[in-house]
Amino acid sequence: MKQDIKEQLLTKRPIDLLFQLSVPAVIGMIVIGLYPLMDGIFAGNIIGQNAMTACSVAMPLTFFNSGISTLIGMGSASILSRALGKGDQKTVNKIMGNLIFWVILFSSIITVSGILLAPHFLSMVGATGEIKELGIRYLRIIFLGSFFVNFTQSANMVMRGEGLMKKAMMIMGLGAILNIILDPILMTAMGDKAIEGAALATITAQFVQAVATLYYFKKKSKVVKINGIKSDKKIYSEMFSVGLSAMMMQVLFMIQQTLLYKMAFKYGGETNGILMAASLRVYAFSFIPLWGMSQGLQPVVGTNFGAKQYQRVKEAMKVFSIGGLILASIFWLPSLILSGQILSLFGVKPDIIAQGVNSFRLFYCVFILYGVMVMTITFFQSIGDGKKAGIIVMFRQLILFVPAMLLLPKIFGVSAIWFTQPLVDFIMISIGILMLINELKKIGNLENSQSA
């Protein structure tokens, strides 16, 4: 079966591979993104805009879980795909035991730290009064589900590394549907504790996903089994080295969103904090499908680059970049045209929407170009040039963004909170495209020297 997939990666038309590999991954990622989106919509409409804001400002702290599951999952999936290619069953047999060991260790630390640090974090982002109080109550339940979410998401990446995109998608879909069903039921039933109901809906769904995932690896998987829970030095050292850059993206997202909230509350008060909460919900959800498409690109570029089929690498990049632009536009256009209606989904009051709709449009204005940026980052990771991928990410989310966000609002006031992100993004996307063109030229030279 693996040989079949490899043959397809090396021979099928890139556009066929885009539909075959990316569509299940995009659907799977959208499903994952429905968790926070629906929490925000239900909280805003059932409890009120302060509850939606509380769930949203609490979100960056939960990126610790996303970072850990990405570190363990991406690292393990990378080891798995290479071990399967070599026929190294001994390594394959150790992967899940090692994964569970590190999930238990890190999840325990995050659960305790998250519960204790929740009030300090919310103060740091500028949340006060009812928003802060609701945020603390929400986070203290959410962190009780750390083990379930970290195990499910990291093991789901291992499934995808096995090539089982549809199965991985179905397990994530099960959790998302359950979360969407439970959200309004528990929020309404729990009355004054409705915010705890929102958190309970999420961790119940995560628990069911974890059980389904465990069942698959214990009973159904023919290739990857759980053979005891044990850390393996050779596997975890490689897991950390591969997964660390992927984890850094999650940590940088946390820094980026924390700073956006802090500046929104500082310069624009609670009104801008509420608007930023709704805007970042939409922004984060729109981003997720692009990462799904990039999961389809990664094996296409990696396998063809390894096989020295450089012309196919160039063709794949062209096809997936156009695909990325089209996919980004599906979210970009409605967000610009229907801005007010989208913000109202989150229970944001009409007066705040009227004041903030142009700020939202400004914040979203360069989103269409993100399709190319995500494919560019994935391209560099796929050819083994993690350094260039890291440069784009670090400059976009830390080195350029943090000083600009601290400085520009002092000069331009509250409007800078909304234009700094797209300005930094436009600069980094332009630089990324130039780096990509340069790399594709180098690949062209390799192709010419190969045929000479």
SEZA-693185 format. One record per residue (C-alpha): x, y, z; residue in one letter; residue number from 1. Coordinates in nm, 2 decimals. Layout:
<pts>
PT        u        v        w   r     k
PT        X        Y        Z   a   NUM
...
</pts>
This chain:
<pts>
PT        u        v        w   r     k
PT     0.00     0.00     0.00   m     1
PT     0.28     0.24     0.09   k     2
PT     0.45     0.17    -0.25   q     3
PT     0.12     0.26    -0.42   d     4
PT     0.11     0.59    -0.24   i     5
PT     0.47     0.66    -0.33   k     6
PT     0.41     0.57    -0.69   e     7
PT     0.11     0.80    -0.70   q     8
PT     0.32     1.09    -0.55   l     9
PT     0.58     1.04    -0.82   l    10
PT     0.36     0.99    -1.12   t    11
PT     0.01     1.14    -1.07   k    12
PT    -0.07     1.50    -1.20   r    13
PT    -0.01     1.75    -0.92   p    14
PT    -0.37     1.88    -0.96   i    15
PT    -0.50     1.53    -0.90   d    16
PT    -0.28     1.49    -0.60   l    17
PT    -0.41     1.83    -0.46   l    18
PT    -0.77     1.69    -0.46   f    19
PT    -0.67     1.34    -0.34   q    20
PT    -0.45     1.45    -0.05   l    21
PT    -0.56     1.80     0.04   s    22
PT    -0.94     1.77     0.04   v    23
PT    -0.96     1.52     0.33   p    24
PT    -0.69     1.72     0.52   a    25
PT    -0.87     2.05     0.46   v    26
PT    -1.20     1.91     0.58   i    27
PT    -1.03     1.75     0.88   g    28
PT    -0.86     2.08     0.97   m    29
PT    -1.19     2.28     0.93   i    30
PT    -1.35     2.02     1.17   v    31
PT    -1.07     2.09     1.43   i    32
PT    -1.13     2.47     1.38   g    33
PT    -1.50     2.43     1.45   l    34
PT    -1.43     2.37     1.83   y    35
PT    -1.32     2.73     1.92   p    36
PT    -1.54     2.89     1.65   l    37
PT    -1.86     2.73     1.78   m    38
PT    -1.76     2.79     2.14   d    39
PT    -1.74     3.16     2.06   g    40
PT    -2.07     3.17     1.87   i    41
PT    -2.27     2.98     2.13   f    42
PT    -2.11     3.17     2.42   a    43
PT    -2.18     3.50     2.25   g    44
PT    -2.54     3.42     2.18   n    45
PT    -2.64     3.22     2.49   i    46
PT    -2.44     3.40     2.76   i    47
PT    -2.34     3.73     2.60   g    48
PT    -2.05     3.92     2.43   q    49
PT    -1.85     3.92     2.75   n    50
PT    -1.85     3.54     2.77   a    51
PT    -1.75     3.52     2.40   m    52
PT    -1.46     3.76     2.48   t    53
PT    -1.36     3.56     2.79   a    54
PT    -1.34     3.23     2.58   c    55
PT    -1.14     3.42     2.32   s    56
PT    -0.89     3.59     2.54   v    57
PT    -0.84     3.26     2.72   a    58
PT    -0.76     3.09     2.39   m    59
PT    -0.39     3.19     2.36   p    60
PT    -0.31     3.01     2.69   l    61
PT    -0.45     2.68     2.54   t    62
PT    -0.18     2.70     2.27   f    63
PT     0.05     2.53     2.52   f    64
PT    -0.16     2.22     2.46   n    65
PT    -0.15     2.28     2.08   s    66
PT     0.22     2.33     2.10   g    67
PT     0.28     2.01     2.29   i    68
PT     0.06     1.79     2.07   s    69
PT     0.22     1.94     1.76   t    70
PT     0.57     1.87     1.90   l    71
PT     0.49     1.51     1.98   i    72
PT     0.26     1.44     1.69   g    73
PT     0.47     1.60     1.40   m    74
PT     0.79     1.45     1.54   g    75
PT     0.63     1.10     1.57   s    76
PT     0.47     1.12     1.23   a    77
PT     0.80     1.21     1.07   s    78
PT     0.98     0.92     1.23   i    79
PT     0.69     0.68     1.14   l    80
PT     0.68     0.77     0.77   s    81
PT     1.06     0.73     0.73   r    82
PT     1.05     0.40     0.93   a    83
PT     0.77     0.27     0.71   l    84
PT     0.97     0.36     0.40   g    85
PT     1.27     0.17     0.53   k    86
PT     1.06    -0.13     0.65   g    87
PT     1.19    -0.07     1.01   d    88
PT     0.91    -0.23     1.21   q    89
PT     1.11    -0.23     1.53   k    90
PT     1.10     0.16     1.54   t    91
PT     0.73     0.16     1.43   v    92
PT     0.65    -0.06     1.73   n    93
PT     0.80     0.19     1.98   k    94
PT     0.64     0.51     1.84   i    95
PT     0.30     0.50     2.02   m    96
PT     0.44     0.39     2.36   g    97
PT     0.69     0.68     2.34   n    98
PT     0.42     0.92     2.23   l    99
PT     0.18     0.83     2.52   i   100
PT     0.47     0.86     2.78   f   101
PT     0.54     1.22     2.67   w   102
PT     0.18     1.31     2.64   v   103
PT     0.11     1.21     3.00   i   104
PT     0.42     1.39     3.13   l   105
PT     0.36     1.72     2.95   f   106
PT    -0.02     1.72     3.00   s   107
PT     0.03     1.68     3.38   s   108
PT     0.26     1.98     3.39   i   109
PT     0.02     2.19     3.17   i   110
PT    -0.29     2.10     3.36   t   111
PT    -0.15     2.21     3.70   v   112
PT     0.03     2.52     3.55   s   113
PT    -0.27     2.63     3.35   g   114
PT    -0.51     2.61     3.64   i   115
PT    -0.27     2.81     3.87   l   116
PT    -0.16     3.07     3.61   l   117
PT    -0.50     3.14     3.45   a   118
PT    -0.57     3.46     3.66   p   119
PT    -0.22     3.60     3.60   h   120
PT    -0.24     3.54     3.22   f   121
PT    -0.58     3.71     3.19   l   122
PT    -0.45     4.01     3.38   s   123
PT    -0.14     4.02     3.15   m   124
PT    -0.36     4.04     2.84   v   125
PT    -0.56     4.33     2.99   g   126
PT    -0.88     4.15     3.08   a   127
PT    -1.06     4.29     3.38   t   128
PT    -1.40     4.26     3.57   g   129
PT    -1.65     4.01     3.43   e   130
PT    -1.44     3.91     3.13   i   131
PT    -1.15     3.81     3.35   k   132
PT    -1.37     3.63     3.60   e   133
PT    -1.55     3.43     3.32   l   134
PT    -1.21     3.36     3.16   g   135
PT    -1.07     3.20     3.48   i   136
PT    -1.37     2.98     3.52   r   137
PT    -1.36     2.87     3.16   y   138
PT    -0.98     2.79     3.16   l   139
PT    -0.99     2.59     3.49   r   140
PT    -1.22     2.34     3.33   i   141
PT    -1.05     2.34     2.99   i   142
PT    -0.71     2.25     3.13   f   143
PT    -0.86     1.93     3.29   l   144
PT    -0.89     1.80     2.94   g   145
PT    -0.52     1.85     2.85   s   146
PT    -0.44     1.48     2.84   f   147
PT    -0.74     1.40     2.61   f   148
PT    -0.67     1.68     2.36   v   149
PT    -0.29     1.62     2.35   n   150
PT    -0.32     1.24     2.30   f   151
PT    -0.59     1.28     2.03   t   152
PT    -0.42     1.55     1.83   q   153
PT    -0.07     1.39     1.84   s   154
PT    -0.20     1.04     1.76   a   155
PT    -0.41     1.19     1.48   n   156
PT    -0.09     1.32     1.32   m   157
PT     0.06     0.97     1.34   v   158
PT    -0.25     0.84     1.16   m   159
PT    -0.20     1.10     0.89   r   160
PT     0.17     0.99     0.87   g   161
PT     0.04     0.64     0.80   e   162
PT    -0.15     0.79     0.51   g   163
PT    -0.49     0.75     0.68   l   164
PT    -0.63     1.10     0.61   m   165
PT    -1.00     1.00     0.61   k   166
PT    -0.98     0.79     0.93   k   167
PT    -0.80     1.08     1.11   a   168
PT    -1.07     1.32     0.98   m   169
PT    -1.36     1.10     1.09   m   170
PT    -1.23     1.09     1.45   i   171
PT    -1.18     1.47     1.46   m   172
PT    -1.53     1.51     1.31   g   173
PT    -1.69     1.29     1.57   l   174
PT    -1.55     1.52     1.84   g   175
PT    -1.65     1.84     1.66   a   176
PT    -2.01     1.73     1.60   i   177
PT    -2.04     1.62     1.97   l   178
PT    -1.90     1.95     2.09   n   179
PT    -2.15     2.15     1.87   i   180
PT    -2.44     1.94     2.00   i   181
PT    -2.33     1.96     2.37   l   182
PT    -2.24     2.34     2.37   d   183
PT    -2.60     2.48     2.37   p   184
PT    -2.74     2.20     2.58   i   185
PT    -2.48     2.23     2.86   l   186
PT    -2.47     2.62     2.85   m   187
PT    -2.85     2.64     2.88   t   188
PT    -2.88     2.36     3.14   a   189
PT    -2.61     2.50     3.37   m   190
PT    -2.77     2.84     3.41   g   191
PT    -2.53     3.07     3.61   d   192
PT    -2.25     2.83     3.54   k   193
PT    -2.30     2.84     3.16   a   194
PT    -1.94     2.93     3.09   i   195
PT    -1.84     2.60     3.27   e   196
PT    -2.09     2.43     3.04   g   197
PT    -1.90     2.56     2.74   a   198
PT    -1.58     2.42     2.87   a   199
PT    -1.74     2.09     2.98   l   200
PT    -1.88     2.04     2.62   a   201
PT    -1.53     2.08     2.48   t   202
PT    -1.36     1.84     2.72   i   203
PT    -1.64     1.58     2.69   t   204
PT    -1.59     1.58     2.31   a   205
PT    -1.21     1.56     2.36   q   206
PT    -1.26     1.26     2.59   f   207
PT    -1.47     1.07     2.33   v   208
PT    -1.21     1.14     2.06   q   209
PT    -0.93     1.01     2.29   a   210
PT    -1.13     0.69     2.35   v   211
PT    -1.19     0.64     1.98   a   212
PT    -0.82     0.70     1.90   t   213
PT    -0.71     0.46     2.17   l   214
PT    -0.95     0.20     2.04   y   215
PT    -0.81     0.24     1.69   y   216
PT    -0.44     0.19     1.79   f   217
PT    -0.52    -0.09     2.04   k   218
PT    -0.76    -0.30     1.82   k   219
PT    -0.78    -0.18     1.46   k   220
PT    -0.44    -0.06     1.34   s   221
PT    -0.25    -0.32     1.14   k   222
PT     0.08    -0.13     1.13   v   223
PT     0.11     0.10     1.44   v   224
PT     0.03    -0.06     1.77   k   225
PT     0.06     0.05     2.14   i   226
PT     0.32    -0.19     2.29   n   227
PT     0.35    -0.06     2.65   g   228
PT     0.40     0.30     2.76   i   229
PT     0.78     0.37     2.75   k   230
PT     1.01     0.66     2.66   s   231
PT     1.27     0.56     2.40   d   232
PT     1.58     0.79     2.38   k   233
PT     1.65     0.73     2.01   k   234
PT     1.29     0.81     1.92   i   235
PT     1.23     1.11     2.16   y   236
PT     1.56     1.28     2.06   s   237
PT     1.45     1.27     1.69   e   238
PT     1.09     1.36     1.79   m   239
PT     1.21     1.67     1.96   f   240
PT     1.45     1.78     1.68   s   241
PT     1.18     1.74     1.42   v   242
PT     0.88     1.87     1.62   g   243
PT     1.04     2.17     1.78   l   244
PT     1.00     2.41     1.49   s   245
PT     0.64     2.31     1.44   a   246
PT     0.58     2.37     1.82   m   247
PT     0.75     2.71     1.79   m   248
PT     0.47     2.82     1.55   m   249
PT     0.21     2.75     1.81   q   250
PT     0.41     2.93     2.08   v   251
PT     0.46     3.23     1.85   l   252
PT     0.08     3.23     1.78   f   253
PT     0.03     3.26     2.15   m   254
PT     0.27     3.56     2.18   i   255
PT     0.11     3.72     1.87   q   256
PT    -0.25     3.69     2.00   q   257
PT    -0.16     3.78     2.36   t   258
PT     0.00     4.11     2.23   l   259
PT    -0.30     4.18     2.00   l   260
PT    -0.54     4.14     2.30   y   261
PT    -0.32     4.35     2.53   k   262
PT    -0.29     4.64     2.29   m   263
PT    -0.66     4.62     2.20   a   264
PT    -0.76     4.66     2.56   f   265
PT    -0.49     4.91     2.64   k   266
PT    -0.56     5.15     2.35   y   267
PT    -0.92     5.08     2.26   g   268
PT    -1.08     4.96     2.59   g   269
PT    -1.33     4.69     2.63   e   270
PT    -1.50     4.77     2.30   t   271
PT    -1.18     4.70     2.10   n   272
PT    -1.11     4.39     2.32   g   273
PT    -1.45     4.25     2.23   i   274
PT    -1.40     4.33     1.86   l   275
PT    -1.05     4.17     1.86   m   276
PT    -1.19     3.86     2.02   a   277
PT    -1.45     3.81     1.74   a   278
PT    -1.20     3.91     1.47   s   279
PT    -0.93     3.66     1.59   l   280
PT    -1.20     3.38     1.60   r   281
PT    -1.27     3.44     1.23   v   282
PT    -0.91     3.49     1.14   y   283
PT    -0.79     3.16     1.32   a   284
PT    -1.08     2.96     1.16   f   285
PT    -0.99     3.09     0.81   s   286
PT    -0.63     3.01     0.85   f   287
PT    -0.69     2.64     0.94   i   288
PT    -0.79     2.51     0.59   p   289
PT    -0.47     2.65     0.44   l   290
PT    -0.27     2.44     0.68   w   291
PT    -0.49     2.15     0.57   g   292
PT    -0.40     2.21     0.20   m   293
PT    -0.03     2.23     0.30   s   294
PT    -0.05     1.88     0.45   q   295
PT    -0.13     1.76     0.10   g   296
PT     0.17     1.95    -0.05   l   297
PT     0.42     1.82     0.20   q   298
PT     0.45     1.46     0.08   p   299
PT     0.42     1.56    -0.29   v   300
PT     0.72     1.80    -0.27   v   301
PT     0.92     1.59    -0.02   g   302
PT     0.89     1.26    -0.22   t   303
PT     0.96     1.42    -0.56   n   304
PT     1.25     1.63    -0.43   f   305
PT     1.40     1.31    -0.27   g   306
PT     1.35     1.13    -0.61   a   307
PT     1.52     1.43    -0.79   k   308
PT     1.20     1.49    -1.00   q   309
PT     1.26     1.86    -0.99   y   310
PT     1.02     1.96    -1.27   q   311
PT     0.74     1.79    -1.07   r   312
PT     0.84     1.98    -0.76   v   313
PT     0.80     2.31    -0.95   k   314
PT     0.47     2.20    -1.10   e   315
PT     0.34     2.10    -0.76   a   316
PT     0.43     2.44    -0.61   m   317
PT     0.26     2.62    -0.89   k   318
PT    -0.06     2.41    -0.86   v   319
PT    -0.08     2.43    -0.48   f   320
PT     0.00     2.80    -0.47   s   321
PT    -0.29     2.87    -0.70   i   322
PT    -0.50     2.63    -0.49   g   323
PT    -0.40     2.82    -0.18   g   324
PT    -0.50     3.16    -0.33   l   325
PT    -0.84     3.02    -0.43   i   326
PT    -0.90     2.86    -0.09   l   327
PT    -0.80     3.18     0.09   a   328
PT    -1.03     3.38    -0.13   s   329
PT    -1.33     3.16    -0.02   i   330
PT    -1.28     3.30     0.33   f   331
PT    -1.14     3.65     0.24   w   332
PT    -1.43     3.77     0.02   l   333
PT    -1.72     3.69     0.25   p   334
PT    -1.52     3.84     0.54   s   335
PT    -1.48     4.17     0.36   l   336
PT    -1.84     4.18     0.20   i   337
PT    -2.03     4.04     0.50   l   338
PT    -1.82     4.18     0.79   s   339
PT    -2.11     4.31     1.00   g   340
PT    -2.31     3.99     0.97   q   341
PT    -2.00     3.77     1.06   i   342
PT    -1.93     3.98     1.37   l   343
PT    -2.29     3.96     1.48   s   344
PT    -2.27     3.58     1.48   l   345
PT    -2.06     3.61     1.79   f   346
PT    -2.32     3.81     1.98   g   347
PT    -2.13     4.14     1.93   v   348
PT    -2.37     4.43     1.99   k   349
PT    -2.47     4.64     1.69   p   350
PT    -2.31     4.96     1.83   d   351
PT    -1.97     4.79     1.86   i   352
PT    -2.01     4.64     1.51   i   353
PT    -2.09     4.98     1.37   a   354
PT    -1.78     5.13     1.53   q   355
PT    -1.55     4.84     1.44   g   356
PT    -1.65     4.70     1.10   v   357
PT    -1.38     4.90     0.91   n   358
PT    -1.11     4.79     1.16   s   359
PT    -1.21     4.43     1.10   f   360
PT    -1.18     4.48     0.72   r   361
PT    -0.84     4.64     0.76   l   362
PT    -0.72     4.35     0.98   f   363
PT    -0.83     4.10     0.71   y   364
PT    -0.72     4.29     0.40   c   365
PT    -0.42     4.08     0.30   v   366
PT    -0.56     3.74     0.40   f   367
PT    -0.59     3.63     0.03   i   368
PT    -0.21     3.62     0.01   l   369
PT    -0.18     3.38     0.31   y   370
PT    -0.25     3.08     0.07   g   371
PT     0.09     3.15    -0.10   v   372
PT     0.27     3.21     0.23   m   373
PT     0.16     2.88     0.39   v   374
PT     0.26     2.69     0.08   m   375
PT     0.60     2.86     0.08   t   376
PT     0.67     2.77     0.44   i   377
PT     0.56     2.41     0.38   t   378
PT     0.78     2.40     0.06   f   379
PT     1.09     2.49     0.26   f   380
PT     1.01     2.23     0.53   q   381
PT     0.94     1.96     0.27   s   382
PT     1.28     2.00     0.10   i   383
PT     1.46     1.99     0.44   g   384
PT     1.53     2.36     0.46   d   385
PT     1.37     2.43     0.80   g   386
PT     1.60     2.73     0.84   k   387
PT     1.43     2.93     0.57   k   388
PT     1.08     2.83     0.69   a   389
PT     1.18     2.93     1.04   g   390
PT     1.31     3.27     0.92   i   391
PT     0.97     3.35     0.76   i   392
PT     0.78     3.24     1.07   v   393
PT     1.01     3.41     1.32   m   394
PT     1.01     3.74     1.14   f   395
PT     0.64     3.74     1.08   r   396
PT     0.53     3.65     1.43   q   397
PT     0.81     3.78     1.65   l   398
PT     1.10     3.98     1.52   i   399
PT     0.90     4.23     1.30   l   400
PT     0.56     4.19     1.46   f   401
PT     0.64     4.25     1.83   v   402
PT     0.84     4.58     1.80   p   403
PT     0.59     4.71     1.54   a   404
PT     0.29     4.63     1.77   m   405
PT     0.46     4.79     2.07   l   406
PT     0.57     5.10     1.87   l   407
PT     0.31     5.19     1.61   l   408
PT     0.00     5.23     1.84   p   409
PT     0.21     5.50     2.03   k   410
PT     0.24     5.69     1.70   i   411
PT    -0.09     5.62     1.52   f   412
PT    -0.32     5.53     1.82   g   413
PT    -0.59     5.26     1.81   v   414
PT    -0.59     5.22     1.43   s   415
PT    -0.24     5.07     1.44   a   416
PT    -0.37     4.77     1.64   i   417
PT    -0.57     4.68     1.33   w   418
PT    -0.32     4.76     1.05   f   419
PT     0.01     4.64     1.21   t   420
PT    -0.06     4.27     1.15   q   421
PT    -0.15     4.30     0.77   p   422
PT     0.14     4.54     0.72   l   423
PT     0.39     4.29     0.87   v   424
PT     0.22     4.01     0.68   d   425
PT     0.25     4.19     0.35   f   426
PT     0.62     4.25     0.40   i   427
PT     0.69     3.89     0.50   m   428
PT     0.48     3.74     0.22   i   429
PT     0.67     3.95    -0.03   s   430
PT     1.01     3.84     0.11   i   431
PT     0.88     3.47     0.12   g   432
PT     0.78     3.48    -0.24   i   433
PT     1.12     3.62    -0.34   l   434
PT     1.29     3.34    -0.14   m   435
PT     1.06     3.08    -0.31   l   436
PT     1.14     3.21    -0.66   i   437
PT     1.51     3.20    -0.58   n   438
PT     1.49     2.84    -0.45   e   439
PT     1.29     2.73    -0.76   l   440
PT     1.56     2.88    -0.98   k   441
PT     1.82     2.67    -0.79   k   442
PT     1.60     2.36    -0.84   i   443
PT     1.58     2.45    -1.21   g   444
PT     1.97     2.46    -1.23   n   445
PT     1.98     2.12    -1.06   l   446
PT     1.74     1.99    -1.32   e   447
PT     1.95     2.13    -1.61   n   448
PT     2.27     1.98    -1.47   s   449
PT     2.10     1.65    -1.42   q   450
PT     1.98     1.64    -1.79   s   451
PT     2.32     1.77    -1.92   a   452
</pts>
